[in-house]
Amino acid sequence: MNDKETQKEKIRERYKGINIDKIDIIPAIPEENIFDEYREQRVAVYVRVSTDDPRQTSSYELQKNHYLDIVNHHPNWDLVDIYADEGISGTSLNHRDSFIRMINDCLDGKIDLIVAKSVSRFARNILDCVGYIYKLKKLQPPVGIFFEAENLYTLDKNSELAIAIIAAVAQQESCNKSEVMNASIEMRFRRGIFLTPPLLGYDKDEDGQLIINESEASIIRLIFFMYLYGYTCIQIADTLTNLGCKTKKENIKWAPGSILGILQNERYCGDVRARKTWTPDYLDHKAKKNKQNRNQYYYKDNHEAIISRDDFIAVQHFINNAKYGNKRIMPELKVINNGVLKGFVTIHPHWGGFRAKDYILASESIAGNEYPIEKELNIKLPKGEFDFRGYEIARTQFFNTSGKVFMTISSKNIAFSSGCIKKFNSIPYIEMLILPQKKLFAVRPSEKDKQLSVRWSKRKDDSIIYRAVSGAAFLETIYEILEWNLLLKYRVYGTYYIRNNMPVIIFDMGDAESLIPKNYNEHQSVSNSISVSGKSIIGYPTEWIHGFGNNFYTHAQTKELENFISSGIWDADSEGASFADKEMPSISNKKYIDDKIKETITQIKKETENG
């Protein structure tokens, strides 16, 4: 017999065992029986109903009374407490205060046994359910949970699979209910059946439609008028608190956030926007702003308005522009109607409410079709005049002269060169204008107290300090007009003109250089020829490949530039005329708003004194 066979034989002999009579067996403690009448247990009862609807109160009370009877039926059970969550979903632990308190009492050694109606009443989230069962089981001594409907006890090792399956089914049931509810809401919204939560300024009629509550509506009007007048949300909240005005929930302490919520609520102008938020995860119930993640529904004139639509739109513009420091009544778009800058539109440095099409419409309202697409020039030369056909006016970029007049633009600010500022004899304030059809940008001197002026320099001691002009309010719109890439900076060279001591600098934005960062994503389109300079790659317009400048006669006879060298009317400092597009809101005038604020405050004070 070889070694391997010998080894196998020894194993066989060993596993034949020995005489059982020679072994003393010490019996294990029997698995506990939770209904053992001789074992004292501290018992907690957990009860939950998923809504706070009054009709659920009967279910809530029945559950509590039922388990009181069960506890009283077992003399060895000592009731610690009935932990009850009313109007709370089981898919998340958020706001389940009684549940959390019960778990903490278990961890503190105050509870031996938890009794619940079912697995789904304990938790509909499988991770929470199984996680807490395991956590309680690991305690010393362990805490068990008895689910009455399923007749399952968590300290019974044979119950683990069944509990996990039931918890998974409960979670899937919650998912299905969530989908059904979302589908139901979608169908309601499509048919114009909107949810109408309590809203200050309105009551609901028997059909659930909003009707104006005049006493509360006066507060809403005061809020909107004060904001239009220039008050901040903090100032408005303090005013309402001092006046003793009440919120819809009868609170007398107002918060700035509540004021902002009212100002942004379209229901006050009679409209309804449905599904402003959505819940990505039915398990955590966290609502997020709906950024076209789900369908939204906007219905105009759903009910009687408290605030005019124009005033409401104006307030939205103010809110969007608050970050730019604009605190005045909504500005008007202005367009120059005569002189060398005819058709140019003024740029408001602190207002982002104007759109690209607003600038275009404003310019066209004055210039009309004065700037048609250029056709081939018909050149007729007087006898003896030199023929410049074939010659080009070389671009400024190709000359390395000091004091160049140029500006560098990003989507946030504009930096003018020292050459620009010196041309204006270091005047610290300027006004900016644009001719959108021809992509021309103009700069002219201005004064500090003018609404549209911006500071581009300041004097310190005997030197001039240049400063970038913040353009966050308007530059994205300018980029849109020029069809520029918001990720890039641009450099544009300008030409200085002056007559009658009225200077102006004109920048041809169509000849802009792109300043492309070296780490720029190469997959993003930049249709320019490029050269490397310093920390950026300079991109030139593609048409520059074919020459050093513009055709002599094209440049000289271009209508919009011809104006600056002709002997016609100059008037470079001509004031702009207001342009009112029919789509732009026509808000209440400042005096009317002021009168209404005073009148409403007086009315509220009287109501409070009589009240």
C-alpha positions in Angstrom: 0.0 0.0 0.0 1.5 3.3 -1.1 1.6 6.5 1.1 -1.5 8.0 -0.5 -3.6 5.0 0.2 -2.3 4.8 3.8 -3.3 8.4 4.4 -6.8 7.8 3.0 -7.2 4.8 5.3 -6.3 6.8 8.4 -8.9 9.4 7.5 -11.6 6.7 7.1 -10.8 5.3 10.5 -10.8 8.7 12.1 -14.3 9.5 10.8 -15.8 6.3 12.1 -15.9 8.2 15.3 -15.9 7.0 18.9 -18.5 5.6 21.2 -21.3 8.3 21.8 -21.7 7.1 25.4 -18.3 8.6 26.2 -19.4 12.2 25.2 -21.3 14.5 27.6 -23.6 16.9 25.6 -24.3 20.3 27.1 -27.7 21.5 25.6 -28.0 24.9 24.0 -30.4 27.5 25.3 -33.6 27.2 23.3 -34.4 30.0 20.8 -36.4 32.7 22.6 -40.1 32.9 22.2 -41.3 36.4 22.2 -44.6 35.3 23.6 -43.0 33.4 26.5 -45.1 34.4 29.5 -42.2 34.0 31.9 -39.8 36.4 30.1 -40.0 40.1 30.9 -39.6 42.3 27.8 -39.6 46.0 27.3 -41.8 46.6 24.2 -42.0 49.5 21.7 -44.9 49.8 19.3 -44.3 51.6 16.0 -47.3 53.1 14.1 -47.2 55.1 10.8 -49.8 56.4 8.4 -48.6 58.0 5.1 -50.8 61.1 5.0 -52.1 63.6 7.4 -55.5 63.6 5.8 -58.3 63.6 8.5 -59.7 60.5 6.9 -56.5 58.6 7.9 -57.0 59.5 11.6 -59.3 56.4 12.0 -56.5 54.1 10.7 -54.0 55.8 12.9 -56.1 55.5 16.1 -57.1 51.9 15.3 -53.5 50.9 15.0 -52.5 52.5 18.3 -55.5 51.0 20.2 -55.0 47.6 18.6 -51.4 47.3 19.8 -52.3 48.6 23.2 -54.6 45.6 23.5 -51.8 43.3 22.3 -49.4 44.6 24.9 -52.0 44.4 27.7 -52.7 40.8 26.7 -49.2 39.8 27.5 -48.5 40.5 31.2 -44.8 40.0 30.7 -44.6 42.9 28.2 -43.8 46.3 29.6 -44.8 49.1 27.1 -42.0 51.6 26.7 -43.9 53.9 24.3 -46.0 54.0 21.2 -43.8 55.7 18.6 -46.2 57.2 16.0 -45.4 59.1 12.7 -48.5 60.6 11.1 -48.6 62.0 7.6 -45.1 60.6 6.8 -43.9 58.5 3.8 -42.1 55.2 4.6 -39.6 55.5 1.7 -37.4 57.9 3.5 -36.3 58.6 7.1 -36.7 62.3 6.5 -39.1 63.8 9.1 -39.8 60.4 10.7 -38.9 61.8 14.1 -40.7 59.1 16.1 -38.9 56.3 14.2 -35.5 57.9 14.8 -36.3 58.4 18.5 -37.3 54.8 18.8 -34.0 53.6 17.2 -32.1 55.8 19.6 -33.9 54.3 22.5 -32.9 50.9 21.3 -29.3 52.0 21.1 -29.6 53.3 24.6 -30.7 49.9 25.9 -34.3 50.9 26.7 -36.1 48.5 24.4 -36.0 44.7 23.9 -38.7 44.2 21.3 -40.4 46.3 18.6 -43.9 45.5 17.3 -45.1 46.8 13.9 -48.0 46.1 11.8 -46.0 45.1 8.7 -42.7 45.4 7.0 -44.0 48.2 4.8 -45.2 50.1 7.8 -41.7 49.9 9.3 -40.0 51.0 6.0 -40.6 50.9 2.3 -37.0 51.5 1.5 -35.2 48.2 1.4 -31.8 49.7 2.5 -33.3 51.3 5.6 -35.4 48.3 6.4 -32.7 45.6 6.2 -30.0 48.0 7.5 -31.9 48.8 10.7 -32.9 45.2 11.3 -29.2 44.2 11.0 -28.1 47.1 13.3 -30.6 46.2 16.0 -29.7 42.5 15.7 -26.0 43.2 16.4 -26.8 45.0 19.7 -25.9 43.3 23.0 -28.5 42.1 23.9 -30.1 42.1 20.4 -33.4 43.9 19.7 -35.9 42.0 17.6 -38.8 43.3 15.5 -42.1 41.4 15.2 -44.1 42.1 12.0 -47.6 41.1 12.8 -49.1 40.9 9.3 -46.3 38.6 8.0 -45.9 36.8 11.4 -42.1 37.3 11.1 -39.6 37.9 13.8 -36.2 39.3 12.9 -34.2 37.3 15.4 -35.4 34.1 13.8 -32.7 33.1 11.4 -35.3 31.6 9.0 -37.0 34.9 8.5 -34.2 36.8 6.8 -35.0 35.9 3.2 -38.7 36.4 3.6 -38.2 39.9 5.2 -35.8 40.9 2.4 -38.2 39.8 -0.3 -41.1 41.6 1.4 -39.1 44.8 1.8 -38.1 44.7 -1.9 -41.8 44.2 -2.9 -42.8 47.1 -0.6 -40.2 49.4 -2.2 -41.3 48.4 -5.7 -44.9 49.1 -4.7 -43.8 52.6 -3.7 -42.1 53.1 -7.0 -45.2 52.0 -8.9 -47.4 54.4 -6.8 -44.9 57.2 -7.5 -45.1 56.6 -11.3 -48.9 56.4 -11.2 -49.1 59.7 -9.2 -46.7 61.4 -11.7 -48.8 60.1 -14.6 -52.0 61.4 -12.9 -50.4 64.9 -12.4 -49.3 65.0 -16.0 -52.8 64.2 -17.2 -54.3 66.9 -14.9 -51.9 69.6 -16.1 -52.5 68.7 -19.8 -56.2 69.4 -19.2 -55.5 72.7 -17.3 -56.4 71.2 -13.9 -53.8 72.8 -11.7 -52.9 72.4 -8.0 -53.9 75.4 -6.0 -52.1 75.6 -2.6 -53.0 78.3 -0.1 -51.8 81.6 -1.4 -51.6 85.0 0.3 -53.9 87.4 -1.5 -56.3 84.8 -2.6 -59.0 82.5 -1.2 -60.5 79.5 -3.1 -64.1 79.2 -4.2 -66.2 76.0 -4.0 -64.6 74.8 -7.3 -61.0 75.4 -6.0 -60.5 78.4 -8.2 -58.5 81.4 -6.8 -60.5 84.5 -5.9 -59.0 87.8 -4.6 -59.0 88.4 -0.9 -58.9 92.2 -0.9 -57.5 92.5 2.6 -54.5 90.3 1.8 -54.2 91.6 -1.8 -53.3 95.1 -0.4 -50.2 93.5 1.2 -49.2 91.9 -2.2 -49.6 95.2 -4.0 -47.5 96.9 -1.4 -44.7 94.3 -1.8 -44.6 94.7 -5.6 -44.8 98.5 -5.6 -42.1 98.8 -2.9 -39.8 96.6 -5.0 -40.5 98.5 -8.2 -39.7 101.7 -6.3 -36.3 100.4 -5.3 -36.7 98.8 -1.8 -34.9 95.5 -1.1 -36.5 92.3 0.1 -35.0 92.9 3.5 -36.5 96.4 3.7 -39.9 95.2 2.6 -39.9 92.3 5.1 -39.0 94.7 7.9 -41.7 97.1 6.8 -44.4 94.4 6.8 -43.2 93.1 10.2 -43.4 96.6 11.7 -46.9 97.1 10.2 -48.1 93.9 11.9 -49.1 92.3 8.6 -49.8 88.5 8.7 -48.6 85.8 6.3 -51.0 83.2 5.0 -50.0 81.0 8.0 -50.8 83.9 10.4 -47.1 84.6 11.2 -46.2 88.3 11.8 -42.5 87.9 11.3 -41.6 88.3 7.6 -38.5 86.9 6.0 -36.7 88.2 2.9 -36.9 84.8 1.2 -40.7 84.9 1.6 -40.8 88.3 -0.1 -38.7 87.0 -3.0 -41.0 84.0 -3.4 -44.0 86.3 -3.6 -42.3 88.6 -6.2 -41.5 85.6 -8.4 -44.9 83.9 -8.2 -46.6 84.3 -11.6 -50.1 83.7 -10.0 -50.2 87.3 -8.9 -50.5 88.4 -12.5 -53.2 85.9 -13.1 -51.1 83.1 -14.7 -50.1 79.6 -13.6 -46.8 77.8 -14.2 -47.3 74.1 -13.3 -44.4 71.8 -12.3 -41.7 74.3 -11.2 -40.0 71.5 -9.3 -39.7 67.8 -9.7 -38.6 64.9 -7.5 -35.8 62.8 -9.2 -35.8 60.1 -6.5 -39.0 58.8 -4.9 -37.0 57.4 -2.1 -35.6 60.6 -0.7 -38.4 63.0 -1.8 -36.0 65.8 -2.4 -37.5 68.3 -4.8 -35.3 70.1 -7.4 -35.8 73.0 -9.7 -37.3 71.8 -12.9 -34.8 72.8 -15.6 -36.8 71.2 -18.4 -36.3 67.8 -16.8 -40.1 67.4 -17.0 -42.8 69.1 -19.0 -43.9 72.4 -17.6 -47.3 74.0 -18.3 -47.9 77.8 -18.5 -51.5 79.0 -18.6 -52.2 82.8 -19.0 -55.2 84.5 -17.4 -56.2 81.5 -15.3 -57.7 83.8 -12.6 -58.1 87.4 -11.7 -54.7 89.2 -11.3 -53.7 91.3 -8.3 -50.6 92.8 -10.2 -50.6 93.9 -13.8 -48.6 91.7 -16.2 -46.3 94.5 -17.2 -45.5 95.3 -13.5 -44.9 91.6 -12.8 -42.5 91.3 -15.8 -40.7 94.4 -14.8 -40.2 93.0 -11.3 -38.7 89.8 -12.8 -36.3 92.0 -14.8 -35.3 93.8 -11.6 -34.7 90.6 -9.8 -32.5 89.2 -12.6 -30.6 92.5 -12.7 -30.1 93.0 -9.0 -26.7 91.4 -9.2 -25.6 94.1 -11.6 -26.4 96.9 -9.1 -29.4 98.3 -11.0 -31.7 100.0 -8.4 -33.7 102.4 -10.6 -37.0 102.2 -12.4 -36.7 100.0 -15.4 -34.6 101.8 -18.1 -35.6 102.4 -21.6 -33.7 101.4 -24.7 -32.4 104.5 -26.5 -31.4 104.9 -30.1 -29.6 107.9 -31.7 -31.9 109.5 -34.3 -29.6 112.0 -35.9 -26.0 112.9 -36.5 -23.0 110.7 -37.3 -24.1 108.0 -34.8 -27.6 107.7 -36.3 -29.0 104.2 -35.7 -26.5 103.4 -32.9 -28.2 102.1 -29.7 -27.0 103.1 -26.3 -25.8 100.3 -24.0 -27.1 100.3 -20.4 -24.1 99.1 -18.2 -26.3 97.8 -15.3 -29.2 96.2 -17.1 -29.4 92.8 -18.6 -33.0 92.8 -19.5 -32.6 93.8 -23.2 -32.3 91.1 -25.8 -30.3 91.0 -29.0 -33.5 91.5 -31.0 -34.3 94.6 -28.9 -31.1 96.3 -30.0 -31.7 95.3 -33.6 -35.4 96.6 -33.6 -34.4 99.8 -31.9 -31.7 100.5 -34.5 -34.0 99.6 -37.4 -36.7 102.0 -36.0 -34.3 104.9 -36.8 -31.9 103.6 -39.5 -34.4 101.6 -41.4 -32.7 100.0 -44.4 -29.9 102.6 -44.6 -27.4 99.8 -44.2 -28.3 97.2 -46.9 -26.0 94.3 -47.8 -23.2 95.8 -49.9 -23.3 95.0 -53.6 -20.4 95.1 -56.0 -19.0 98.6 -56.3 -19.4 100.5 -59.6 -16.2 102.5 -59.7 -16.0 105.5 -62.0 -12.8 107.5 -61.8 -12.5 111.1 -62.9 -10.0 111.8 -65.6 -6.5 112.0 -64.2 -7.2 110.4 -60.8 -5.0 107.6 -59.7 -6.7 104.2 -59.9 -6.4 102.3 -56.6 -8.2 99.2 -57.8 -6.2 96.2 -56.5 -4.8 98.1 -53.6 -5.8 97.5 -50.0 -6.0 99.6 -46.8 -3.7 97.6 -44.5 -5.1 96.6 -41.2 -3.8 98.3 -38.0 -2.8 94.9 -36.6 0.2 94.8 -39.0 1.8 98.0 -37.7 3.8 98.0 -34.5 3.0 101.5 -33.5 2.8 102.7 -29.9 -0.5 104.0 -28.4 -2.7 101.8 -30.5 -6.5 102.3 -30.0 -8.0 98.9 -29.1 -10.1 97.1 -26.6 -10.1 93.5 -25.3 -13.5 92.0 -24.5 -14.5 88.9 -22.5 -18.0 87.8 -21.6 -17.5 89.7 -18.2 -15.7 92.9 -18.9 -14.0 95.3 -21.4 -10.5 96.6 -21.1 -9.6 99.6 -23.1 -6.0 100.4 -24.1 -4.2 103.4 -22.8 -4.3 104.8 -26.4 -8.1 105.0 -26.2 -8.0 106.9 -22.9 -5.3 109.3 -24.1 -7.4 110.1 -27.2 -10.1 111.4 -24.9 -7.6 113.5 -22.9 -8.1 111.1 -19.9 -11.8 111.9 -19.5 -12.8 109.3 -16.8 -16.3 108.5 -18.0 -17.6 107.2 -21.3 -20.8 106.0 -22.9 -20.9 102.9 -25.1 -23.1 102.3 -28.2 -23.6 99.6 -30.8 -24.9 99.5 -34.4 -26.0 95.9 -34.5 -26.6 95.5 -38.2 -23.1 96.5 -39.1 -21.4 95.2 -36.0 -19.9 98.6 -35.1 -19.2 99.6 -31.5 -18.8 103.2 -30.5 -17.3 105.0 -27.4 -17.9 108.7 -26.7 -17.1 110.9 -23.6 -19.7 111.2 -20.9 -20.3 112.7 -17.5 -20.4 111.0 -14.1 -24.1 111.7 -13.3 -25.4 110.3 -16.6 -27.3 107.1 -16.2 -25.5 105.3 -19.0 -22.0 106.4 -18.2 -19.2 104.0 -17.0 -15.8 104.8 -15.6 -12.9 103.5 -17.6 -10.1 105.4 -15.8 -9.3 107.5 -12.7 -6.5 109.9 -11.7 -4.2 109.1 -8.8 -1.7 111.7 -8.0 -0.2 112.7 -11.4 -0.9 109.4 -13.1 -3.9 107.8 -14.8 -5.1 104.4 -13.7 -6.9 102.3 -16.3 -9.8 100.1 -15.1 -11.8 97.4 -16.8 -15.5 98.1 -17.5 -17.7 95.5 -15.9 -20.0 94.1 -18.6 -21.6 91.1 -17.0 -25.1 92.7 -17.4 -24.9 93.2 -21.2 -21.9 91.5 -22.8 -23.6 88.1 -23.3 -26.2 89.9 -25.4 -23.4 91.8 -27.3 -21.7 88.4 -27.9 -25.0 87.1 -29.3 -25.3 90.0 -31.7 -21.8 89.5 -32.9 -22.1 85.7 -33.0 -19.0 85.3 -30.8 -18.0 82.4 -28.7 -18.6 83.1 -25.0 -15.6 81.1 -24.0 -13.2 83.3 -25.8 -11.8 86.8 -25.5 -11.6 89.2 -28.4 -9.4 92.1 -29.3 -10.7 94.8 -31.6 -8.8 97.9 -33.0 -10.6 101.2 -33.3 -10.4 104.4 -35.2 -10.5 107.9 -33.6 -12.6 110.6 -35.1 -13.2 114.2 -33.9 -15.0 117.3 -35.2 -16.2 120.4 -33.3 -14.4 119.1 -30.2 -16.8 116.1 -30.1 -14.6 112.9 -30.3 -15.8 109.3 -30.9 -13.9 106.0 -31.3 -15.4 103.4 -33.7 -14.6 99.7 -33.4 -15.3 97.4 -36.3 -16.3 94.3 -34.4 -16.3 92.2 -37.7 -12.5 92.5 -37.7 -12.0 91.1 -34.2 -9.0 88.9 -33.2 -9.8 85.8 -31.1 -7.6 85.3 -28.0 -7.7 81.6 -27.6 -6.3 80.0 -24.4 -3.7 77.4 -25.1 -5.7 74.9 -23.0 -8.8 75.6 -25.0 -10.8 72.4 -26.0 -9.5 71.7 -29.5 -12.8 70.0 -30.4 -14.7 73.2 -30.0 -15.1 75.1 -33.3 -12.9 78.1 -33.9 -13.1 79.0 -37.6 -10.1 81.4 -37.6 -6.6 81.2 -38.8 -4.2 81.3 -35.8 -0.8 82.4 -34.6 0.9 81.9 -31.2 1.6 85.0 -29.1 2.3 85.1 -25.4 -0.1 83.0 -23.3 -2.8 82.9 -25.9 -3.2 81.8 -29.5 -4.5 84.7 -31.6 -7.2 83.7 -34.1 -7.8 85.9 -37.1 -11.0 86.0 -39.3 -10.7 83.4 -42.1 -11.0 86.0 -44.9 -7.8 87.7 -43.7 -5.9 84.8 -45.4 -6.6 86.5 -48.8 -5.1 89.9 -48.1 -3.7 92.5 -45.7 -6.8 94.6 -45.5 -9.9 95.8 -47.2 -10.2 96.8 -50.8 -9.4 100.5 -51.1 -12.7 101.5 -52.6 -14.8 99.1 -50.5 -13.2 100.7 -47.3 -13.6 104.2 -48.5 -17.1 103.9 -49.7 -18.6 101.8 -46.9 -21.6 103.9 -45.9 -21.4 103.5 -42.1 -17.7 104.6 -42.0 -18.1 107.2 -44.7 -20.3 109.2 -42.3 -17.3 109.8 -40.1 -15.2 111.4 -42.8 -17.9 113.3 -44.7 -18.8 116.9 -44.2 -22.3 116.1 -43.1 -23.9 116.8 -39.7 -21.6 115.6 -36.9 -23.5 115.8 -33.6 -21.5 112.9 -32.0 -22.9 113.9 -28.6 -26.6 113.6 -29.7 -28.9 112.2 -27.0 -30.8 109.0 -27.7 -34.5 108.8 -28.2 -36.6 106.2 -26.3 -37.5 103.1 -28.1 -40.6 101.2 -26.9 -41.1 97.8 -28.3 -44.6 96.4 -27.9 -43.2 93.3 -26.2 -41.4 95.4 -23.6 -43.4 96.0 -20.4 -45.0 99.4 -19.7 -44.8 99.7 -16.0 -46.6 102.0 -13.6 -44.9 105.4 -13.4 -42.8 106.3 -10.3 -45.3 108.9 -8.9 -48.2 106.5 -9.2 -46.1 103.8 -7.4 -45.1 106.3 -4.7 -48.7 107.4 -4.1 -49.9 103.7 -3.9 -47.2 102.8 -1.4 -48.2 105.7 0.9 -51.9 105.0 0.4 -51.6 101.2 1.1 -49.4 101.7 4.2 -52.0 104.1 5.6 -54.8 101.7 4.9 -52.9 98.8 6.6 -52.2 100.9 9.7 -55.9 101.7 10.0 -56.9 98.0 9.7 -54.3 97.0 12.3 -55.5 99.7 14.7 -59.2 98.6 14.2 -58.3 95.0 14.2 
